[in-house]
Amino acid sequence: YGSPLHLRELTDAPLIGRIRHCRDLAKLILELQFSAVGSVAYTDFHFRHFKMADGRIKVIDMDDWVTPVEPRCGPRSDLTIEDLRQYRVQNKYNVTCKFGVQCVDGQCLGNNVMENVYNFVDKFFAALLKKDSFAETFYERHKDFLDDMLNYRLAPTDMYNGFELLVQETRNDGPSS
């Protein structure tokens, strides 16, 4: 069901459609974060795992590509004893976690959601929301949100709410194509 996803077709779509796709994907990030089995990372992120159906992006074949397990963490073997003491004093035991998340009880808590944020921003949002897509006044009003989102500084809830605001404003103002 559905047709193969081609990023070029998405980037050529009208702005309101691109923003709606981003909003829907931000909602997917939230659903992965708050799934019944815990925060789930979509670990094998490829466009072939997505299809277009009824004008919306759909995920397919998730069974082998998701994990509810946060990565393990702990001290690196290349650190000196003094470095380890400093990390403990500063409560920074997350020396092996990505995305600046904390190592808690041997797990990088928050890594799964940040992995999803990184992948969706990198693969979809950056392509769909290029600066030259927007009318200058529209871009200036939403510059902080767009910059924070494209630099991975927003939580998924803030992303979703920001995209919802953009959808509403685009629907009302029609800022650009």
C-alpha positions as CSV (number, residue, x, y, z in Angstrom):
1,Y,0.0,0.0,0.0
2,G,1.4,3.3,-1.0
3,S,4.2,4.4,-3.4
4,P,7.9,4.7,-2.8
5,L,9.0,7.9,-1.1
6,H,11.1,10.3,-3.2
7,L,12.6,13.2,-1.3
8,R,12.7,15.3,-4.5
9,E,8.9,15.0,-4.8
10,L,8.5,16.2,-1.2
11,T,10.9,19.2,-1.6
12,D,9.0,20.2,-4.8
13,A,5.7,20.2,-2.9
14,P,4.0,23.5,-1.8
15,L,5.3,24.9,1.5
16,I,2.1,24.0,3.5
17,G,2.5,20.4,2.4
18,R,6.1,20.3,3.5
19,I,5.4,21.8,6.9
20,R,2.5,19.3,7.4
21,H,4.9,16.4,6.6
22,C,7.3,17.8,9.2
23,R,4.6,18.1,11.7
24,D,3.5,14.5,11.1
25,L,7.0,13.3,11.4
26,A,7.5,15.2,14.6
27,K,4.4,13.4,15.9
28,L,6.0,10.1,14.9
29,I,9.1,11.1,17.0
30,L,6.7,11.7,20.0
31,E,5.0,8.3,19.4
32,L,8.4,6.6,19.4
33,Q,9.4,8.4,22.5
34,F,6.3,7.5,24.4
35,S,5.6,4.0,23.1
36,A,4.1,1.3,25.2
37,V,7.5,-0.4,25.5
38,G,9.4,2.8,26.4
39,S,11.4,5.2,24.3
40,V,12.1,3.5,20.9
41,A,15.0,4.3,18.6
42,Y,14.5,3.9,14.8
43,T,18.0,2.5,14.3
44,D,18.1,1.7,10.6
45,F,17.0,5.0,9.1
46,H,16.6,4.8,5.3
47,F,14.1,6.3,2.9
48,R,13.2,2.8,1.6
49,H,11.5,2.3,5.0
50,F,9.0,5.1,4.2
51,K,6.2,5.3,1.7
52,M,3.7,7.8,0.6
53,A,0.0,6.8,1.2
54,D,-2.9,9.2,0.9
55,G,-0.6,12.2,0.7
56,R,1.1,11.3,4.0
57,I,4.5,9.8,4.8
58,K,4.1,6.3,6.3
59,V,6.7,4.1,8.0
60,I,7.0,0.5,6.8
61,D,9.0,-2.5,8.0
62,M,9.8,-1.3,11.5
63,D,10.0,-4.8,13.1
64,D,13.8,-5.2,12.7
65,W,14.7,-1.5,12.9
66,V,13.5,-0.3,16.3
67,T,14.8,-0.9,19.8
68,P,13.4,0.2,23.1
69,V,16.9,-0.4,24.7
70,E,18.9,2.7,25.5
71,P,22.6,2.3,24.7
72,R,25.0,1.2,27.5
73,C,27.5,3.7,28.8
74,G,30.3,4.0,31.3
75,P,33.8,5.4,31.6
76,R,36.2,5.2,28.7
77,S,39.3,3.2,29.1
78,D,41.5,6.0,27.8
79,L,40.7,8.3,30.8
80,T,43.2,8.8,33.6
81,I,42.1,8.2,37.2
82,E,42.1,12.0,37.7
83,D,39.7,12.4,34.7
84,L,37.4,9.8,36.2
85,R,37.4,11.6,39.6
86,Q,36.6,14.9,37.9
87,Y,33.7,13.3,36.0
88,R,32.3,11.9,39.2
89,V,32.8,15.1,41.1
90,Q,30.9,17.0,38.4
91,N,28.3,14.2,38.1
92,K,29.3,13.7,34.5
93,Y,29.6,10.0,34.1
94,N,28.3,10.1,30.6
95,V,31.6,10.0,28.8
96,T,30.4,7.6,26.2
97,C,26.9,8.9,25.5
98,K,26.1,10.8,22.3
99,F,24.0,13.9,22.0
100,G,25.0,15.1,25.5
101,V,22.6,12.8,27.3
102,Q,23.3,11.5,30.8
103,C,24.7,8.1,31.7
104,V,22.4,6.8,34.4
105,D,22.9,3.3,35.9
106,G,24.9,2.3,32.8
107,Q,22.4,3.5,30.2
108,C,22.4,6.7,28.1
109,L,18.9,7.9,29.1
110,G,17.4,10.0,26.4
111,N,19.6,8.7,23.6
112,N,16.8,6.9,21.7
113,V,14.7,10.1,21.3
114,M,17.7,12.2,20.4
115,E,18.7,9.6,17.8
116,N,15.3,9.9,16.2
117,V,15.4,13.7,16.4
118,Y,18.8,13.7,14.7
119,N,17.8,11.4,11.9
120,F,14.5,13.1,11.2
121,V,16.0,16.6,11.2
122,D,19.0,15.5,9.1
123,K,17.1,13.4,6.6
124,F,13.7,15.2,6.3
125,F,13.4,18.6,8.0
126,A,16.6,20.2,6.7
127,A,15.6,19.3,3.2
128,L,12.0,20.3,3.4
129,L,12.5,23.6,5.3
130,K,15.3,25.4,3.5
131,K,15.5,29.1,4.3
132,D,14.8,30.1,0.8
133,S,11.4,28.2,1.0
134,F,9.9,31.0,3.1
135,A,8.8,34.5,2.5
136,E,11.3,36.7,4.3
137,T,8.8,38.1,6.8
138,F,7.5,34.6,7.6
139,Y,11.1,33.3,8.1
140,E,12.0,36.2,10.3
141,R,9.0,35.6,12.6
142,H,9.9,31.9,13.0
143,K,13.7,32.1,12.7
144,D,14.4,31.0,16.3
145,F,12.2,28.0,16.0
146,L,13.7,26.9,12.7
147,D,17.3,27.5,13.8
148,D,16.7,25.6,17.1
149,M,15.0,22.7,15.3
150,L,17.7,22.4,12.6
151,N,20.4,22.5,15.3
152,Y,18.8,19.8,17.4
153,R,18.0,22.0,20.3
154,L,14.3,21.2,20.6
155,A,12.5,18.5,22.4
156,P,10.0,16.5,20.2
157,T,7.0,18.2,21.9
158,D,8.4,21.6,21.1
159,M,9.1,20.6,17.5
160,Y,5.5,19.3,17.1
161,N,4.0,22.4,18.7
162,G,6.2,24.6,16.5
163,F,5.2,22.8,13.4
164,E,1.6,23.0,14.3
165,L,1.9,26.8,14.7
166,L,3.6,27.0,11.3
167,V,0.8,24.9,9.7
168,Q,-1.8,27.3,11.3
169,E,0.0,30.4,10.2
170,T,0.7,29.1,6.7
171,R,-3.0,28.1,6.3
172,N,-4.0,31.7,7.3
173,D,-1.2,33.7,5.6
174,G,0.0,31.6,2.7
175,P,3.6,32.8,3.2
176,S,5.3,31.3,0.2
177,S,5.2,28.3,-2.1
